[in-house]
Amino acid sequence: MDLLWTYSVFMKKKLTSRTVKPLTPEDKPYEVVDTDIKGFLLRVQPSGAKTYSLSYRNSDGMRQRYKIGDAGSLTPQQARDIAEKEAARVASGIDIQAERKKYRASAEDRKFQTLRGFIEHKYEPWVLEHRKSGKETVKRIERNFGVFYNKPLMDINAWVIEKWQSERLKAGIGKVTVHRDVSALKAALSKAAEWELIPSHPLAKVKPLKLNRTGKVRYLSGSEEKQLRKTLQARDIKIKSERDSANKWRDVRGYELLPDLLNCHYADHHTPIVLLAINTGLRRGELFDLKWEDINFRTKILTVEGETAKSGDTRHIPLNPEALGILKKWKVQNKKQARVFYGKKGTRLDNIKTAWRGMISDAKIKNFRFHDLRHTFASKLVMKGVPLNTVRELLGHSDLKTTLRYAHLAPDHKADAVLLLNS
């Protein structure tokens, strides 16, 4: 008798929801062998635990058992899909159980086996060096998938992530956010497979969520833009006034004076950043990366270098009179700095979230992100009749589909198209 059956009672049935659900524990463990997929079985313990496995013979003729997963974590159909895939690999000559043991063999390898070990020891150093958004990517994975950090990489499968995905959507998290979170994890595990830390990509079968690529574009209305500009102006006046008062106080007491702001056009970098975003459509990161050498005041052209652009392509943006004036006035205040906008000691700006929230709140503008300034730039162009492909080039979109979200703003573009039928 086959070694598989020497220690348990077994029966044969096709393992489906209809046949698995009624199975109840007995005094001794027993197994139900699938009638369709060779070696696919379900073991039922006296405790009630049910485990799917695949039994097979390796090239030496030795019987091996490969654990697929617990019935509490996998549906019968999901277990069948895995069994079918692994059975195909066995048929191609792969000893799947030996392969699994290989990836769990040494103490050195073990620290990379869990998601935590892989991210911290392998992926994080790589992504920080090779991806501009590496820091945010690592934070995104840790923030959303920390619950899986102690799981072996091999156990983070399509079912686990699709279940997580469904729970997030039920909790009211937007599809776009969930899609980005899953994409970040998939990209990480793709590297794990590429570096042969795992035999295959465990999330390859996770289908992307269907997203509304057009969506609703949020941009500043005329009155909102007017109010934001008034708020920026009031903010500058207030900061300058407070600096002047502080210096008078310090002068009386013999303290060193802070740099005078009364003769400066802008109190700090926030107003020029916001106004430049409205007039150029630059992303926040592109503004933070901007250097004075990227501005040609003679030709009135701003260049976004490919290495700092999201698309990786260099693009050139003509500067309108307001944008050019903003940069000229700001340069007078910052002649010694290489960066147009900078943080402490001339380093790259990290964020302006706190100041931005204050500005939007003071301007009484609802549901508006900094990125929506980019939408404002694009929307104003389209409403003025600028061709969508020109808008695409200015925004640096690699695909016109992304720019099409603004198409509905074009004046009578649909009506004009339909009228062509009668011409």
C-alpha angles and dihedrals in degrees: 000000000000113000088236092071103038095092106037145041113247141189135187124243137136104264106236135138089265094055100035100049097062094050110116130191121263134195090272130035115263137185135222113208119208115242095213109040112053112238096005110133147157121224117205117200126206086248090062095251113142122201130186117217141166118228118201144147121251125220090276091057093250117144112241132184122212116196112225099181148280122297088233090063101035132048115226090253093051090049089049091052091052092045091051092050094047092044089056090052090050089051089054090058101264119139096216096188092050088047091053091049090049091060090049097043114103133042088238091056093046094071088061095046097083123065089244093053093047095047096044100040103031117012102039095056090047098045093046089055099041106031126061090211093044096120093052091045092056091046091049093053093046093046095050105028102032087113087068097045094106093047120102111253090241091059096056094089136161093270093053093051096041089052090049089048093052092049091052092050091048088052089060099257110150121254093238092055094047090047092053092047093051091044090056092053093044091053090051094050090045087063091048089057092043090053089048094240086129127025096238142359105277093200098046091112096050104114118219116250117258104251132192097241092187099048125152115310114218114208136155116275116221092261093046092052090049090051093047091052091050089050092051091050092048090048092054092048091050094049092048092049092049091049091050091050091047092051092050089052091048093046093055090051096044097248122147110270122243119236110288115247101181092089094044120096093219128036092214142337098284100083095048091046093053095043092046090051090053091050101041108025091229117165117244092252091049090053091050091050095047117121130192090245087064091063119080105193092183096056092029092232129140115203124207106202117227093236090061097038121096091229092048090235125116115238135184122220122195112229117231119215094268094049091046091049092049092053094046093051093045092048090057087061095045109036095141099053124091092205121068091219120021145171130223115336092001095298123144114283112254102197144325097208098128095048091043093053089051093050094049091046093050090048089051092230114154130214096000126142128195088248088061088071085071089052088050091055092049095043093052091051094049092047088053089057100258110158114256093236090057089050088049091054093048092049093045095236111166091205127045088217089074091053092049089079085082095048095098089062094063110110109262091330094150095043091050091050093052092047089061088074090068097044 
